[in-house]
Amino acid sequence: MDIYACGFNAHNQLNFDSLHKRSDDIDQFERICRGRNVRLLCALWSSTALEVNGELVLRGSQHTSTNRGLIQGLGAGDISRLYGDHTGVLGAVAKDGSIWTLTDNHHSLSLVKERHHHKAQAFVEAIAIAGNGKVCICRRTNPDPETGDKAPRLGGSTLQAFPCLSNLLSYNEPEATYDLPITITQLSANSTSFTALAANGEVYTWGDPRHSHLGRTPTATSSAHMPCPVTFLGGIPIRKIASGGWITAAVSRDDDLYIWGGRPGESERIGALPTVGKEVGKEDNGEEVKLVNIDGGTDIVDVAIGGGHIVVLTGEGKVFAVGSGQNGQLGGEKRAFAEDWVEAEPLRGKKVVGVECGYWASFALVRANDAS
């Protein structure tokens, strides 16, 4: 597998090839890593973490010549996901539901298991950290006391909200707990809101309700501050969600793309975002979620969102991007904002199987035997 990347590189977070050390931004998609087994674990503003042939490799602000950018303490195969914020990688969620924190003793980077999370009832599946510092975790229910089976309870998940990560790691009581009658399979956060995807294809949002960030209008029975379904998507099973900046996207099981969010008053605004009536001096047209047509209505395989840009992979294997491009994160030749979708031409002819975004960067996963 190959990983291609472009965009912000001031912290050397895209430099996985030791022969090309540089801190300048990358204008077009170029290969940054190749390996038999490569997985992008975390892409943040100042750091990027990969699993490369069984090793956890970190590049960016936390990488030094002393620690060599290698994370120890927990095997790559035992990690479900890494989590972090603008400062870098902060820890990991293990496949056994435990939470680990990243420590740096100036000589090595190590993941250390949080002592409070050895109890079965603390089994955690995902952590999402919003740009405002708020944290949400998704928990499995208790393992079966007789069999020890850690499989999630059929048809249910628990979401817990914390004001900050330190509150969670100190094992303080959550601000709120939501026991949902459905199983949550994906959890994501952007600057001010959270989005969760259920196994039945329903999408739930909560957080800051301004500027249609939730894709729904809060009511007395569906508060902005508790997980509630996005009504526009009712009856449309979703298989993938992505969120970043002030934008959220969802890809349906029928391979259609839906997006919502943005900020009124922006001097530059992505054309595919729903129109907010107050922006143009009109009555609210009620359009909170928008079905997006790209490249003549082609199927959408994958979507990712950065701090102000969106990247999609189509069923024909093309990669398109839109939004902020000042750091080269759109993967084209120009460092400029793009109101409409532009194709990442450097990836033409390559077998792209997935896309990801950092805050100001973009990534493409490419099958190595099809990459030049």
Residue pairs with C-beta under 8 A, 6 or more apart in sequence:
1 34
1 35
1 36
1 37
1 38
1 39
1 365
1 366
1 367
1 368
2 31
2 33
2 34
2 38
2 365
2 366
2 367
2 368
2 371
3 16
3 31
3 32
3 33
3 34
3 38
3 40
3 50
3 363
3 364
3 365
3 366
4 29
4 30
4 31
4 32
4 346
4 347
4 350
4 363
4 364
4 366
5 14
5 26
5 29
5 30
5 32
5 48
5 361
5 362
5 363
5 364
6 26
6 27
6 28
6 29
6 30
6 328
6 329
6 330
6 331
6 344
6 361
6 362
7 14
7 25
7 26
7 306
7 327
7 328
7 329
7 358
7 360
7 361
7 362
8 25
8 45
8 327
8 328
8 329
8 358
8 359
8 360
8 361
9 15
9 22
9 23
9 24
9 25
9 26
9 361
10 23
10 25
11 23
11 46
11 47
11 60
11 61
12 21
12 22
12 23
12 59
12 60
12 63
13 44
13 46
13 47
13 48
13 59
13 60
13 61
13 358
13 361
14 26
14 32
14 48
14 59
14 361
15 21
15 22
15 32
15 59
16 32
16 33
16 48
16 50
16 52
16 57
16 59
17 31
17 32
17 33
25 327
25 328
25 335
26 328
27 328
27 332
27 333
27 335
28 328
28 331
28 332
28 333
28 344
28 346
29 319
29 331
29 344
29 346
29 347
29 362
29 364
30 346
31 366
31 371
33 50
33 52
34 368
34 371
35 52
35 53
36 53
37 51
37 52
37 53
37 54
38 50
38 51
38 52
38 53
38 365
39 50
39 51
39 76
40 48
40 49
40 50
40 356
40 363
40 365
41 49
41 50
41 51
41 56
41 79
41 81
41 82
42 48
42 49
42 81
42 82
42 83
42 84
42 89
43 49
43 356
43 357
43 358
43 361
43 363
44 60
44 84
44 85
44 86
44 88
44 89
44 358
44 359
45 85
45 86
45 307
45 358
45 359
45 360
46 60
46 61
46 62
46 86
46 87
46 88
47 58
47 59
47 60
47 61
47 62
47 63
47 84
47 88
47 89
48 58
48 59
48 60
48 358
48 361
49 56
49 57
49 58
49 59
49 71
49 82
49 89
50 56
50 57
51 57
51 76
51 79
54 75
54 76
54 77
55 70
55 76
56 70
56 71
56 72
56 74
56 76
56 79
57 69
57 70
57 71
58 69
58 70
58 71
58 89
58 109
59 69
60 88
61 87
61 88
62 69
62 88
62 89
62 102
62 104
62 109
63 69
64 106
66 106
66 107
66 108
67 104
67 106
67 107
67 108
67 109
69 109
70 108
70 109
71 89
71 102
71 109
71 110
71 111
72 108
72 109
72 110
72 111
73 100
73 110
73 111
73 112
74 92
74 94
74 100
74 111
74 113
78 94
78 95
78 96
79 92
79 93
79 94
79 95
80 92
80 93
80 94
80 95
80 125
80 126
81 92
81 93
81 126
81 127
82 89
82 91
82 92
82 93
83 89
83 90
83 91
83 92
83 93
83 127
83 128
83 129
84 90
84 91
84 129
85 129
85 133
85 165
86 359
89 102
90 101
90 102
90 129
90 165
91 99
91 100
91 101
91 102
91 111
91 127
92 99
92 100
92 102
92 111
93 99
93 100
93 124
93 125
93 126
93 127
94 100
94 113
96 123
96 150
97 117
97 122
97 123
97 124
97 125
97 140
97 150
98 113
98 114
98 117
98 118
98 122
98 124
99 113
99 114
99 117
99 122
99 124
99 127
99 168
99 169
100 111
100 112
100 113
100 114
101 111
101 112
101 114
101 169
102 109
102 110
102 111
102 112
103 109
103 110
103 111
103 112
114 169
116 122
116 169
116 171
117 124
120 142
120 143
120 150
121 142
122 139
123 139
123 140
123 141
123 142
123 143
123 150
124 137
124 138
124 139
124 140
125 137
125 138
125 139
125 140
125 152
125 157
125 184
125 187
126 137
126 138
126 184
126 186
126 187
127 135
127 136
127 137
127 168
127 187
128 135
128 136
128 137
128 187
128 188
128 189
128 194
129 135
129 165
129 189
130 136
130 189
130 190
130 191
130 192
130 193
130 194
130 207
131 189
131 190
131 191
131 192
132 191
132 192
132 208
133 163
133 164
133 165
134 161
134 162
134 163
134 164
134 189
134 194
134 207
135 161
135 162
135 163
135 164
135 165
135 167
135 168
136 159
136 160
136 161
136 162
136 187
136 189
136 194
137 159
137 160
137 162
137 168
138 157
138 158
138 159
138 184
138 187
138 196
139 157
139 158
139 159
139 160
140 150
140 151
140 152
140 153
140 157
141 152
141 153
141 156
141 158
143 149
143 150
152 183
153 183
154 183
155 181
155 182
155 183
156 179
156 180
156 181
156 182
156 183
157 179
157 180
157 182
157 183
157 184
157 198
158 177
158 178
158 179
158 180
159 177
159 178
159 180
159 184
159 187
159 196
159 227
160 174
160 176
160 177
160 178
161 174
161 175
161 176
161 177
161 178
162 168
162 172
162 174
162 175
163 175
168 174
176 225
176 226
178 226
178 227
180 198
180 204
180 227
182 198
182 199
182 200
182 202
183 198
183 199
184 196
184 197
184 198
184 199
184 204
185 197
185 198
185 199
186 196
186 197
186 240
186 241
187 194
187 195
187 196
187 197
188 194
188 195
188 196
188 241
188 242
188 243
188 248
189 195
189 243
190 213
190 243
190 244
190 245
190 246
190 247
190 248
190 261
190 305
191 244
191 245
191 246
192 207
192 208
192 210
192 213
192 246
193 205
193 206
193 207
193 208
193 213
193 214
193 243
193 248
194 205
194 206
194 207
194 227
194 243
195 203
195 204
195 205
195 241
195 243
195 248
196 203
196 204
196 205
196 227
196 241
197 203
197 204
197 238
197 239
197 240
197 241
197 250
198 204
200 237
201 236
201 237
201 238
201 239
201 252
201 253
202 229
202 233
202 238
203 215
203 229
203 230
203 233
203 238
203 241
203 250
204 227
204 228
204 229
204 230
205 213
205 214
205 215
205 216
205 227
205 228
205 230
205 248
206 214
206 223
206 224
206 225
206 226
206 227
206 228
207 213
207 214
207 224
207 225
208 214
208 224
209 217
209 218
209 224
211 246
211 261
211 262
211 263
211 264
211 276
212 260
212 261
212 262
212 274
212 276
212 288
213 246
213 248
213 260
213 261
214 224
214 230
214 260
215 230
215 232
215 233
215 248
215 260
215 261
215 288
215 289
216 222
216 228
216 229
216 230
216 231
216 232
216 288
217 288
218 224
218 228
222 228
222 229
230 250
230 260
230 289
232 258
232 288
232 289
233 250
233 258
233 289
236 252
236 254
236 256
236 258
237 252
237 253
237 254
238 250
238 251
238 252
238 253
238 258
239 251
239 252
239 253
240 250
240 251
240 302
240 303
241 248
241 249
241 250
241 251
242 248
242 249
242 250
242 303
242 304
242 305
242 357
243 249
243 305
244 304
244 305
244 306
244 307
244 357
244 359
245 261
245 305
245 306
245 307
245 308
246 261
246 262
246 263
247 259
247 260
247 261
247 262
247 270
247 273
247 305
247 308
247 310
248 259
248 260
248 261
248 305
249 257
249 258
249 259
249 260
249 303
249 305
249 310
250 257
250 258
250 259
251 257
251 258
251 300
251 301
251 302
251 303
252 258
255 299
255 300
255 301
255 315
256 291
256 299
256 300
257 291
257 292
257 294
257 300
257 303
257 312
258 289
258 290
258 291
258 292
259 272
259 273
259 274
259 289
259 290
259 292
259 310
260 273
260 274
260 288
260 289
260 290
261 273
262 269
262 270
262 273
262 274
262 276
264 276
264 278
264 279
265 279
268 324
268 337
268 339
269 339
270 310
270 322
270 323
270 339
271 322
271 339
271 340
272 290
272 292
272 310
272 322
272 340
272 341
273 290
274 287
274 288
274 289
274 290
275 285
275 287
276 284
277 283
277 284
277 285
278 284
294 300
294 312
294 314
294 320
294 341
295 314
295 316
295 318
295 320
295 341
295 343
298 314
298 315
298 316
298 318
299 314
299 315
300 312
300 313
300 314
300 315
301 312
301 313
301 314
301 315
301 354
302 312
302 313
302 354
302 355
303 310
303 311
303 312
303 313
303 355
304 310
304 311
304 312
304 355
304 356
304 357
304 362
304 363
305 311
305 357
306 323
306 324
306 329
306 357
306 358
306 359
306 360
306 361
306 362
307 324
307 359
307 360
308 323
308 324
308 360
309 321
309 322
309 323
309 324
309 325
309 329
309 330
309 357
309 360
309 362
310 321
310 322
310 323
310 357
311 319
311 320
311 321
311 331
311 344
311 355
311 356
311 357
311 362
312 319
312 320
312 321
312 341
312 355
313 319
313 352
313 353
313 354
313 355
313 364
314 320
317 350
317 351
317 352
318 343
318 344
318 347
318 348
319 331
319 343
319 344
319 347
319 352
319 355
319 364
320 341
320 342
320 343
320 344
321 329
321 330
321 331
321 332
321 338
321 341
321 342
321 344
321 362
322 330
322 338
322 339
322 340
322 341
322 342
323 330
323 337
323 338
324 330
324 337
324 360
325 332
325 334
325 335
325 336
325 337
325 338
326 335
326 336
326 337
326 360
327 335
327 360
327 361
328 335
329 357
329 360
329 361
329 362
330 338
330 342
330 344
330 362
331 344
331 346
331 347
331 362
331 364
332 338
332 342
332 343
332 344
332 345
344 362
344 364
347 364
347 366
349 372
350 364
350 366
350 370
350 371
350 372
351 366
351 367
351 369
351 370
351 371
352 364
352 365
352 366
353 365
353 366
353 367
354 364
354 365
355 362
355 363
355 364
355 365
356 362
356 363
356 365
357 363
